[in-house]
Structure formats: C-alpha cells, structure tokens
Amino acid sequence: MHPLDNVIWQALTTRDAQFAQSFDESRRFVYEVGPLGAFREDGPRGYASLTGLVEAGGTVGLFLDEPYESRAGWTFVVGAPLLQMVADNGTVQVGPEPHIPQLPMPEILELGLPDSREMIELTALTKPGPFGSRTHELGTYLGVRSGVRSEGKLIAMAGERLKVPGYTEVSAVCTHPEHTGKGYARVLMMEVMRRIRERGETPFLHVRQDNVRAVEIYKKLGFRERKLGHFAVLRKA
C-alpha cells in the first residue's frame, strides 16, 4: 500500500499513533486533536469497529475511496469529493502573483499552545477544516499577526496535520477575511513546505474538488492531483 492510501489509518498507526484512540480495526484522533478517523478496510467490520470509538450522537470524519453508502447505525451529515494532491516534483520556484501588491511581509511566527484560542477562532471563521484545542500538537504551525512588531491579532496561518512515513500534510491554510489578497497564506504555505522538505519528506494536502480556485493555486505551488476520494462526516445513532 502506498503511504498516502487510506492515509488517516496509516497516520494513526505510524507517525501520529500517539494521538490515536483504537478499537479493533479502527482508529480515530483523540477528541481535542480532531474528528478524523479511519478503519483498516472499508466494509461491515470497519464500520462495526468504528462504533466502539464514537459515542452515541457523536461524529467522525472519514476519507473514503468511494462515495459513502448508507450503513446501519450511522447518519450521513455532510461530505464532498476530496482531491489528494502531492508536491513530489522537487522544490518549485514560484514568482510573485501579478495581482498581489508587493507589500512588506510581516514576521513569520511559530504558533503553539499560547496561540491555540486564536487559532481556533481563525479556523472557525475561515473554515479550512476542523481544528481543535490540541490540533497544533500535530506539527509546526506558522502565522502572521497584524500591528507593530507583529503583536496584533492572528490574521493568517498554515501548518501540518497528517504524517505518514515520508510525507507530511499541509493543512489549516487560512487568512482572516479582512486581510486577504496580500499573499500571506501563500508565503506561509511555502515556508511550511520548505520545512517539510528540509526533513527529507514530501508535502501533500487535501482540498475539496469543487474549490477550483484553491486547486489552481496549489498547482502553481507545485502540487499535482494524485487521487480523488470522498470526505464524509457521519453521526452515530
């Protein structure tokens, strides 16, 4: 199996295993880290084992190879076709976007526990994906702040999420709506990718297939489409 196939399962059984809750053939991140889960194989046993990890009325997010099919004991909440993209062609030299004014870039800051509340608020506003009180523990998170000496509010961020042997996912790329169009997220994303490559790893990411603008931006940064999967949020009856 390729490291990026059934990637949540592989993350939770390898490099992200310290964040895993386990039951039989299923795994999920501890609640404070995030709602993603997985099973070894899609099928009745996988869903049956997943019931041992999710409380009644609770939810779990799955990455599936095929669109979700109705299963007893589960209610489909929301989902979408999901592209997996990988930047495996080496470092890409990206020039400035012609429509983005060349403004001075604020200082890039490493984010952590003291910034957790603001990270949650920014992701709740911009919705790049689920983000919990301990999501920042998954890897390096970088951000920029407004104001003099970068002491203002957090206005953009990017970081790392799923980790499997040889690969690290770029995630939580977002900018406050009042500060878009300045290239902050793009610069932060490139710095996260640079750090991943410095470790001898390859960056990858997930994006909704219908987010055409984001897909085109990621292609300019050197990502290619690897596979089409499906994201599904399920609620346990």
GUPABA-427360 format. One record per residue (C-alpha): residue number from 0; residue in one letter; x, y, z. Coordinates in steps of 0.02 Angstrom, whole numbers. Each point is the difference from the previous one (the first is absolute). Example, Ala and Ser with C-alpha at 12.3 -4.5 7.8 and 13.67 -1.06 7.14 Angstrom:
<0,A,<615,-225,390>>
<1,S,<69,172,-33>>
***
This chain:
<0,M,<0,0,0>>
<1,H,<62,174,-43>>
<2,P,<25,109,157>>
<3,L,<-133,122,-63>>
<4,D,<-134,-134,-26>>
<5,N,<-121,-14,148>>
<6,V,<106,141,67>>
<7,I,<-91,32,165>>
<8,W,<18,-183,49>>
<9,Q,<183,2,-48>>
<10,A,<32,161,97>>
<11,L,<-86,-67,156>>
<12,T,<98,-163,-7>>
<13,T,<171,81,-34>>
<14,R,<58,178,28>>
<15,D,<-161,64,82>>
<16,A,<-28,-155,106>>
<17,Q,<25,98,162>>
<18,F,<-162,95,-38>>
<19,A,<-103,-156,-39>>
<20,Q,<-145,-85,86>>
<21,S,<-17,-180,-57>>
<22,F,<-132,-135,-4>>
<23,D,<16,-160,-102>>
<24,E,<24,50,-183>>
<25,S,<-30,188,24>>
<26,R,<94,154,59>>
<27,R,<-45,181,33>>
<28,F,<88,155,64>>
<29,V,<-32,45,180>>
<30,Y,<-144,123,9>>
<31,E,<105,154,40>>
<32,V,<111,-28,-153>>
<33,G,<-138,-23,-127>>
<34,P,<-147,-102,-65>>
<35,L,<89,-106,-132>>
<36,G,<-5,-188,9>>
<37,A,<29,-153,-109>>
<38,F,<-9,-190,-10>>
<39,R,<119,-125,-75>>
<40,E,<-122,-48,-139>>
<41,D,<-164,77,-57>>
<42,G,<-139,-123,35>>
<43,P,<-118,-68,134>>
<44,R,<140,-44,121>>
<45,G,<77,174,-18>>
<46,Y,<-162,89,41>>
<47,A,<-40,-123,140>>
<48,S,<168,31,83>>
<49,L,<-21,188,-21>>
<50,T,<-154,-7,111>>
<51,G,<116,-45,142>>
<52,L,<89,168,-16>>
<53,V,<-144,122,-27>>
<54,E,<-123,42,137>>
<55,A,<-187,-1,-35>>
<56,G,<-42,158,-95>>
<57,G,<184,35,-33>>
<58,T,<79,31,-169>>
<59,V,<153,-58,-94>>
<60,G,<78,58,-164>>
<61,L,<58,-131,-125>>
<62,F,<102,5,-161>>
<63,L,<-77,-132,-115>>
<64,D,<49,-64,-171>>
<65,E,<-181,-6,-57>>
<66,P,<-153,107,43>>
<67,Y,<-76,-49,167>>
<68,E,<-136,-132,-7>>
<69,S,<-132,-9,136>>
<70,R,<49,-107,149>>
<71,A,<-109,-58,144>>
<72,G,<33,100,157>>
<73,W,<74,150,-91>>
<74,T,<-75,161,-68>>
<75,F,<86,96,-140>>
<76,V,<25,181,55>>
<77,V,<101,81,-139>>
<78,G,<131,-46,-128>>
<79,A,<82,43,-165>>
<80,P,<119,-67,-132>>
<81,L,<176,27,67>>
<82,L,<159,20,-101>>
<83,Q,<164,-61,69>>
<84,M,<145,100,-71>>
<85,V,<186,-31,20>>
<86,A,<152,111,-34>>
<87,D,<124,-135,-50>>
<88,N,<90,89,-143>>
<89,G,<131,84,107>>
<90,T,<7,182,54>>
<91,V,<-101,114,-114>>
<92,Q,<59,179,-21>>
<93,V,<-157,105,7>>
<94,G,<3,181,-53>>
<95,P,<-114,136,68>>
<96,E,<-181,0,-55>>
<97,P,<-28,149,-116>>
<98,H,<-165,49,83>>
<99,I,<73,-1,177>>
<100,P,<80,164,54>>
<101,Q,<179,-23,59>>
<102,L,<-23,54,180>>
<103,P,<126,-29,140>>
<104,M,<-30,-172,73>>
<105,P,<-32,-1,188>>
<106,E,<112,-108,107>>
<107,I,<-37,-186,-13>>
<108,L,<-31,-67,175>>
<109,E,<-5,-177,67>>
<110,L,<-166,-35,84>>
<111,G,<-36,-112,148>>
<112,L,<-102,-22,157>>
<113,P,<-6,187,46>>
<114,D,<-76,33,-172>>
<115,S,<-125,-143,4>>
<116,R,<-154,105,37>>
<117,E,<35,119,-144>>
<118,M,<39,-145,-117>>
<119,I,<-168,-78,40>>
<120,E,<-89,167,-26>>
<121,L,<86,30,-168>>
<122,T,<-39,-174,-66>>
<123,A,<-179,11,63>>
<124,L,<-19,161,-100>>
<125,T,<86,-57,-160>>
<126,K,<-42,-188,5>>
<127,P,<156,-79,-77>>
<128,G,<-44,-160,93>>
<129,P,<-30,-61,178>>
<130,F,<118,72,131>>
<131,G,<-3,-45,184>>
<132,S,<86,56,159>>
<133,R,<145,-121,-29>>
<134,T,<10,-1,-190>>
<135,H,<155,110,11>>
<136,E,<92,-147,79>>
<137,L,<-2,-95,-166>>
<138,G,<147,99,-70>>
<139,T,<69,171,-42>>
<140,Y,<-126,142,-15>>
<141,L,<51,170,-66>>
<142,G,<-95,164,0>>
<143,V,<8,186,-22>>
<144,R,<-74,134,111>>
<145,S,<-59,175,-35>>
<146,G,<67,155,82>>
<147,V,<170,68,48>>
<148,R,<132,-134,36>>
<149,S,<-130,-133,-42>>
<150,E,<-85,23,168>>
<151,G,<-177,14,-68>>
<152,K,<-130,-133,-35>>
<153,L,<36,-158,-97>>
<154,I,<-48,33,-181>>
<155,A,<69,-148,-98>>
<156,M,<69,-173,34>>
<157,A,<53,-166,-75>>
<158,G,<66,-160,74>>
<159,E,<17,-189,1>>
<160,R,<-128,-135,35>>
<161,L,<9,-182,-58>>
<162,K,<171,-81,2>>
<163,V,<46,-166,-80>>
<164,P,<172,-70,-43>>
<165,G,<81,118,-124>>
<166,Y,<-145,122,-12>>
<167,T,<-77,143,100>>
<168,E,<-166,84,-36>>
<169,V,<-13,189,-18>>
<170,S,<-160,56,86>>
<171,A,<-97,142,82>>
<172,V,<51,125,-134>>
<173,C,<-107,153,31>>
<174,T,<-6,190,7>>
<175,H,<-117,115,94>>
<176,P,<-128,74,-125>>
<177,E,<59,177,40>>
<178,H,<179,-41,-54>>
<179,T,<-19,-105,-157>>
<180,G,<85,44,-165>>
<181,K,<169,38,79>>
<182,G,<82,-169,-29>>
<183,Y,<16,-46,184>>
<184,A,<-70,-178,-13>>
<185,R,<103,-35,-155>>
<186,V,<163,53,84>>
<187,L,<-42,-98,158>>
<188,M,<-43,-154,-102>>
<189,M,<165,10,-95>>
<190,E,<95,12,164>>
<191,V,<-90,-152,72>>
<192,M,<42,-95,-160>>
<193,R,<182,53,11>>
<194,R,<14,-65,177>>
<195,I,<-81,-165,-48>>
<196,R,<123,-23,-142>>
<197,E,<146,43,114>>
<198,R,<-46,-156,100>>
<199,G,<12,-104,-159>>
<200,E,<-190,-16,-12>>
<201,T,<-127,39,-136>>
<202,P,<-145,123,27>>
<203,F,<-177,-51,-41>>
<204,L,<-173,71,34>>
<205,H,<-186,-27,-18>>
<206,V,<-123,121,-80>>
<207,R,<-181,-8,-53>>
<208,Q,<-10,-38,-186>>
<209,D,<-123,143,-27>>
<210,N,<120,129,76>>
<211,V,<68,40,-173>>
<212,R,<93,158,52>>
<213,A,<95,-89,138>>
<214,V,<43,-147,-114>>
<215,E,<76,119,-128>>
<216,I,<101,90,134>>
<217,Y,<67,-165,65>>
<218,K,<50,-54,-175>>
<219,K,<101,161,-17>>
<220,L,<89,-47,161>>
<221,G,<52,-167,-75>>
<222,F,<-139,-116,55>>
<223,R,<-76,-126,-119>>
<224,E,<-161,-98,17>>
<225,R,<38,-175,63>>
<226,K,<-172,-75,32>>
<227,L,<-183,43,21>>
<228,G,<-82,-59,159>>
<229,H,<-152,47,101>>
<230,F,<-17,86,169>>
<231,A,<-146,-52,109>>
<232,V,<-53,58,173>>
<233,L,<-107,-132,85>>
<234,R,<-102,6,160>>
<235,K,<-22,-156,105>>
<236,A,<-182,-40,37>>
***
